[in-house]
Amino acid sequence: MGLFSFLFGKKNNNIQTYLDQNAVILDVRTQNEYDANHIDNAIHIPVSELKRRIEEIKTLNKPVIAHCASGIRSAQAVQILKANGIEAMNGGGISAMRKALE
């Protein structure tokens, strides 16, 4: 397993599994990034606000696919989510996420 696979996890092969479980898509980019381009129906909570707003995600009672611009912030978000008992995976950057949703 390469370093990036270890850090960011396997992405596309698990995205469909999560979607089949009615996962929610969580966009953890900044407000400006989200306003410029986002995936329809994605929940937007910047990674800097995630710890403070974790109850919003818990109340959904669904697995989460987190994404950002490149996969780094979404990896951080997944760590936060998992530490709070939420099933989560890293969807990577927005381009990879869009491609996986096609």
Summary of the structure (lengths in Angstrom):
residues: 102
radius of gyration: 12.3
end to end distance: 26.5
largest distance: 35.3
contacts: 312
relative contact order: 0.23
helix: 48%
strand: 17%
